[in-house]
Amino acid sequence: MTIKFYGAARTVTGSKHLIITSRGTQILLDCGLFQGINTDDLNQKFGFSPSEVDYLLLSHAHIDHAGLIPRLVRKGFTGPIYCTPATADLCRIMLLDSAHIQEKDLKRINERRLRRGDSPLEVLYQEQDVEEALALLRPVQYNETFWLNDTEVSVQFTDTAHILGSAAISLTVYEDGQQKRVFFSGDIGRPHDKILRMPQPFPQADYIICESTYSDKLHEPEPDMRAHLLRIVRETCLQRRGKVIIPAFAVDRTQELIFALDQLASTGELPRLDVYIDSPLAVKATGIMKRHDDCFNPEILEYIERDGDAFAFPNLHYVSDVEESKAINERDKPCIIISASGMAEAGRIKHHIKNNIEDPRCTILLVGYCSPETLGGALKRGDKEVRIFGETYSVRADVEVMDSFSAHGDYAEMLAFLSCQNPAEVKRVFLVHGEYDRQVIFKDKLLQAGFQHVSVPTLYEAVRL
């Protein structure tokens, strides 16, 4: 059996890991989009033949894990795509949204390439490719063991509490009279998510493919996240009469923010301001979230029992219409705007940031991980000037960071997640979905925890097990 790493290798996007068994069965773990600058060519070519892949196992619906599935289908993949029911529902909205973004951005990308003397790119995929991909989805419940083919490979999903429907994937491969247990973490959530249940322990593995996004970091303690959010709102909207602009992933992060504001509204602490959820995707995702309350933790279920709805309060506006979205920027009134994408790389949030970034009354509030090469990463880093739609803007608005909203576990939480394993039985750990300098630090922590062989694969590296 061989594992080949075709994405998220010493970088945090483009998750793709191909397992090839001794019988030649090809199993792809995730099929994510590379995000950020200088990723166009990486997204065009897979490095393997999509038509030769037999099965796709999907950990969750985030675009850096699922966003190239329609292109995989466009290039010849016809096999089943296994995921949890909530992931299947989210993919139905997120991949269609991604297709619209691909088509919209292609003209701008090709104009830039032609100016550099590079050849134009073909569109990654279109709506028809998404529809064909969605027809291949095969939802499977958490903790249900299923077989891919006869008696060669069995699979089980366990909850990681990263986003709604997110799963770690345990495979048992039977070959040469032996069984080899391979585990893929997907993205590891946090043990005290505001909405989701705790991450689940997973079966003992021989080989572990583990994400490492925050592998050198401890999240700062947040004794009262709602108080922090309320302070920013009061200082920006009441004292400076500005707007709070929040780039947020449409799935989970937006709903966590709505829930926090709902709680503040229910206690009368939230000022009577307009709150706009300006993202058609987030509007749809909130509806899906409500339908999958079986993934919720006991605390929010108790709140819903008392309050009736954790995602609705006075002056909360769900915005889908384009003209209504544009009108928000024309209003010079204090308000809160939550819009996708979370890294501020695409979508309506770029327009809101562009229109408010040079206004010192306003605050841009970053509430999750931002890849360094993205607009969100530049703002988080403290850059004084940023590029938006090809133009340079001075950063005069306040930039605040609330890492308590992060859906990625820090290194202590990742070590706790892995603590269900007997390190002596783990033959090798592969660190993916992280930045190399951070991964080296986490490698040392894993060695100290008793894992004996830890490596950080490079892009396109193949490892025989």
Secondary structure, DSSP 8 states (H G I E B T S, - for coil): -EEEEEESSSSSS--EEEEE-TT--EEEE------STT-HHHHH--SS-GGG--EEE-----HHHHTTHHHHHHTT--S-EEE-HHHHHHHHHHHHHHHHHHHHHHHHHHHHHHHHT------S--HHHHHHHHTTEEE--TT--EEEETTTEEEEEEE--SSTT-EEEEEEEEETTEEEEEEE--S---TT-SSB---------SEEEEE-TBTT------TTHHHHHHHHHIIIIIIS--EEEEE--TTTHHHHHHHHHHHHHHTT-S-S-EEEEE-HHHHHHHHHHHHTGGGB-HHHHHHHHHHS-TT--TTEEEE--HHHHHHHHH--S-EEEEES-TTSSSSHHHHHHHHHTT-TT-EEEE-S---TTSHHHHHHHT-SEEEETTEEEE--SEEEE-GGG--S-BHHHHHHHHTTS-GGG--EEEEESS-HHHHHHHHHHHHHTT---EE---TT-EEE-
